[in-house]
Amino acid sequence: MTFSATVFIGTSLDGYIARVDDDIEWLTSRGEKAGDLGFLEFLDSVDAVIMGRNTYDKVIGFGAENWHYGNRHVGVLSTTLPADADPRITVYRDLDSMIADLEAREVAHVYPDGGRLIQSFLRAGRVDKFIISVAPVLIGAGFRLFGELPEDVSLHLDSAADVGGGFAQLRYTVEKTHRKPEPGK
């Protein structure tokens, strides 16, 4: 069984997901005015959450009361996190073993979270949809959502909405036919 993956993430208008020091206060403080931006409803649609190590550390830092994942499968892709670090998670050492395990579990819908993890999913052709909430701020530097890609990833705009607090939420479907850029363009 092949799963679908939807990225749900907040960015600054200039495309950053965190400052250089991993601070996301610029997002969380503005997000308080906008509510959950549909996150909890989205989370109800997924069978598994997969995050990178930095994202896992950030989530753990929010405290136990902010563990919104319930009984769904939660995985962390990390080469350094001990396998027994947290009984609520499965630690994966590489993308291939994670994909194999998700397929063996017959997971239908995955939520990948974390910049580098999302980039890995993109490079592997494993992202099907994006829900990007754009915060009304330019932060100028930090970690970008998107890194280098081996080819263009064409998207279809499904909707763009004002979701409150100055946030715009963009919803895209990934068009699975990729077109390489023409030389010199």
One Martini backbone bead per residue (centre of mass of N, CA, C, O) as a GRO file, in nm:
protein
  185
    1MET     BB    1   0.096   0.036   0.024
    2THR     BB    2   0.042   0.368  -0.058
    3PHE     BB    3   0.109   0.674   0.060
    4SER     BB    4   0.019   0.985   0.169
    5ALA     BB    5   0.147   1.334   0.172
    6THR     BB    6   0.116   1.611   0.409
    7VAL     BB    7   0.201   1.940   0.436
    8PHE     BB    8   0.210   2.125   0.755
    9ILE     BB    9   0.297   2.477   0.756
   10GLY     BB   10   0.495   2.746   0.872
   11THR     BB   11   0.576   3.074   0.738
   12SER     BB   12   0.734   3.314   0.617
   13LEU     BB   13   0.720   3.524   0.355
   14ASP     BB   14   1.044   3.441   0.303
   15GLY     BB   15   1.049   3.105   0.374
   16TYR     BB   16   1.066   3.056   0.682
   17ILE     BB   17   1.073   2.825   0.981
   18ALA     BB   18   1.343   2.948   1.112
   19ARG     BB   19   1.579   3.053   1.282
   20VAL     BB   20   1.911   3.006   1.332
   21ASP     BB   21   1.826   2.934   1.654
   22ASP     BB   22   1.522   2.792   1.614
   23ASP     BB   23   1.330   3.015   1.633
   24ILE     BB   24   0.941   3.056   1.655
   25GLU     BB   25   0.805   3.312   1.780
   26TRP     BB   26   0.713   3.462   1.520
   27LEU     BB   27   0.486   3.238   1.489
   28THR     BB   28   0.344   3.180   1.764
   29SER     BB   29   0.253   3.472   1.832
   30ARG     BB   30   0.077   3.501   1.574
   31GLY     BB   31  -0.088   3.233   1.598
   32GLU     BB   32  -0.264   3.312   1.842
   33LYS     BB   33  -0.449   3.502   1.657
   34ALA     BB   34  -0.533   3.244   1.450
   35GLY     BB   35  -0.490   2.986   1.580
   36ASP     BB   36  -0.465   2.655   1.434
   37LEU     BB   37  -0.524   2.668   1.113
   38GLY     BB   38  -0.642   2.356   1.106
   39PHE     BB   39  -0.463   2.137   1.245
   40LEU     BB   40  -0.654   1.940   1.401
   41GLU     BB   41  -0.816   1.859   1.153
   42PHE     BB   42  -0.579   1.752   0.996
   43LEU     BB   43  -0.479   1.540   1.204
   44ASP     BB   44  -0.740   1.361   1.172
   45SER     BB   45  -0.635   1.264   0.867
   46VAL     BB   46  -0.400   1.108   1.005
   47ASP     BB   47  -0.190   0.814   1.080
   48ALA     BB   48   0.095   0.969   1.055
   49VAL     BB   49   0.395   1.095   1.215
   50ILE     BB   50   0.680   1.265   1.076
   51MET     BB   51   1.001   1.354   1.214
   52GLY     BB   52   1.252   1.531   1.297
   53ARG     BB   53   1.472   1.590   1.543
   54ASN     BB   54   1.428   1.896   1.583
   55THR     BB   55   1.121   1.877   1.602
   56TYR     BB   56   1.105   1.688   1.839
   57ASP     BB   57   1.253   1.873   2.038
   58LYS     BB   58   1.045   2.101   2.017
   59VAL     BB   59   0.794   1.942   2.109
   60ILE     BB   60   0.906   1.857   2.386
   61GLY     BB   61   0.945   2.162   2.481
   62PHE     BB   62   0.623   2.217   2.505
   63GLY     BB   63   0.513   1.965   2.635
   64ALA     BB   64   0.282   1.721   2.715
   65GLU     BB   65   0.020   1.901   2.650
   66ASN     BB   66   0.143   1.919   2.328
   67TRP     BB   67   0.056   1.620   2.254
   68HIS     BB   68  -0.143   1.575   1.953
   69TYR     BB   69  -0.117   1.252   1.847
   70GLY     BB   70  -0.193   1.033   2.022
   71ASN     BB   71  -0.230   0.702   1.874
   72ARG     BB   72  -0.064   0.764   1.655
   73HIS     BB   73   0.187   0.731   1.454
   74VAL     BB   74   0.532   0.802   1.558
   75GLY     BB   75   0.814   0.943   1.391
   76VAL     BB   76   1.183   0.950   1.387
   77LEU     BB   77   1.435   1.094   1.195
   78SER     BB   78   1.746   0.942   1.312
   79THR     BB   79   2.100   0.891   1.396
   80THR     BB   80   2.097   0.983   1.732
   81LEU     BB   81   1.849   0.876   1.846
   82PRO     BB   82   1.741   0.676   2.063
   83ALA     BB   83   1.529   0.409   2.030
   84ASP     BB   84   1.436   0.455   2.360
   85ALA     BB   85   1.353   0.766   2.415
   86ASP     BB   86   1.034   0.704   2.336
   87PRO     BB   87   0.735   0.524   2.359
   88ARG     BB   88   0.573   0.709   2.128
   89ILE     BB   89   0.812   0.619   1.934
   90THR     BB   90   0.979   0.580   1.620
   91VAL     BB   91   1.299   0.506   1.514
   92TYR     BB   92   1.466   0.623   1.224
   93ARG     BB   93   1.759   0.599   1.014
   94ASP     BB   94   1.590   0.589   0.735
   95LEU     BB   95   1.382   0.636   0.471
   96ASP     BB   96   1.343   0.343   0.369
   97SER     BB   97   1.257   0.213   0.643
   98MET     BB   98   1.018   0.399   0.690
   99ILE     BB   99   0.855   0.334   0.438
  100ALA     BB  100   0.833   0.029   0.488
  101ASP     BB  101   0.683   0.053   0.761
  102LEU     BB  102   0.437   0.215   0.669
  103GLU     BB  103   0.345   0.002   0.463
  104ALA     BB  104   0.319  -0.235   0.670
  105ARG     BB  105   0.098  -0.059   0.839
  106GLU     BB  106  -0.103   0.076   0.634
  107VAL     BB  107  -0.058   0.364   0.571
  108ALA     BB  108  -0.232   0.645   0.421
  109HIS     BB  109  -0.153   0.916   0.606
  110VAL     BB  110   0.103   1.162   0.606
  111TYR     BB  111   0.296   1.376   0.840
  112PRO     BB  112   0.546   1.579   0.756
  113ASP     BB  113   0.799   1.718   0.990
  114GLY     BB  114   1.035   1.925   0.884
  115GLY     BB  115   1.259   2.053   0.681
  116ARG     BB  116   1.449   1.812   0.603
  117LEU     BB  117   1.226   1.602   0.575
  118ILE     BB  118   1.067   1.741   0.354
  119GLN     BB  119   1.302   1.742   0.153
  120SER     BB  120   1.323   1.434   0.139
  121PHE     BB  121   1.038   1.381   0.038
  122LEU     BB  122   1.066   1.546  -0.219
  123ARG     BB  123   1.311   1.398  -0.349
  124ALA     BB  124   1.129   1.117  -0.332
  125GLY     BB  125   0.825   1.183  -0.420
  126ARG     BB  126   0.627   1.203  -0.124
  127VAL     BB  127   0.460   1.457  -0.200
  128ASP     BB  128   0.110   1.569  -0.243
  129LYS     BB  129   0.075   1.805  -0.021
  130PHE     BB  130   0.008   2.154   0.069
  131ILE     BB  131   0.004   2.345   0.385
  132ILE     BB  132   0.055   2.698   0.390
  133SER     BB  133   0.131   2.923   0.649
  134VAL     BB  134   0.154   3.272   0.618
  135ALA     BB  135   0.326   3.499   0.778
  136PRO     BB  136   0.329   3.851   0.881
  137VAL     BB  137   0.662   3.814   0.802
  138LEU     BB  138   1.003   3.919   0.804
  139ILE     BB  139   1.327   3.761   0.893
  140GLY     BB  140   1.586   3.719   0.667
  141ALA     BB  141   1.662   3.448   0.839
  142GLY     BB  142   1.744   3.091   0.819
  143PHE     BB  143   1.518   2.830   0.767
  144ARG     BB  144   1.419   2.678   0.494
  145LEU     BB  145   1.185   2.487   0.349
  146PHE     BB  146   1.347   2.499   0.081
  147GLY     BB  147   1.564   2.333  -0.122
  148GLU     BB  148   1.731   2.158  -0.315
  149LEU     BB  149   1.654   2.027  -0.643
  150PRO     BB  150   1.664   1.808  -0.919
  151GLU     BB  151   1.371   1.930  -0.979
  152ASP     BB  152   1.087   2.025  -1.060
  153VAL     BB  153   0.784   2.118  -0.873
  154SER     BB  154   0.468   2.087  -0.954
  155LEU     BB  155   0.179   2.297  -0.893
  156HIS     BB  156  -0.155   2.311  -0.756
  157LEU     BB  157  -0.389   2.544  -0.689
  158ASP     BB  158  -0.655   2.512  -0.461
  159SER     BB  159  -0.593   2.749  -0.235
  160ALA     BB  160  -0.665   3.083  -0.094
  161ALA     BB  161  -0.650   3.216   0.247
  162ASP     BB  162  -0.792   3.394   0.503
  163VAL     BB  163  -0.717   3.285   0.856
  164GLY     BB  164  -0.607   3.503   1.021
  165GLY     BB  165  -0.376   3.713   1.170
  166GLY     BB  166  -0.252   3.759   0.861
  167PHE     BB  167  -0.295   3.488   0.735
  168ALA     BB  168  -0.199   3.274   0.470
  169GLN     BB  169  -0.350   2.996   0.296
  170LEU     BB  170  -0.188   2.738   0.115
  171ARG     BB  171  -0.306   2.506  -0.140
  172TYR     BB  172  -0.142   2.210  -0.267
  173THR     BB  173  -0.080   2.008  -0.551
  174VAL     BB  174   0.111   1.761  -0.668
  175GLU     BB  175   0.255   1.718  -0.970
  176LYS     BB  176   0.375   1.407  -1.090
  177THR     BB  177   0.484   1.575  -1.331
  178HIS     BB  178   0.802   1.641  -1.422
  179ARG     BB  179   1.000   1.933  -1.508
  180LYS     BB  180   1.272   2.024  -1.652
  181PRO     BB  181   1.476   2.261  -1.688
  182GLU     BB  182   1.592   2.466  -1.900
  183PRO     BB  183   1.859   2.561  -2.039
  184GLY     BB  184   1.929   2.880  -1.895
  185LYS     BB  185   1.664   2.906  -1.672
   0.00000   0.00000   0.00000
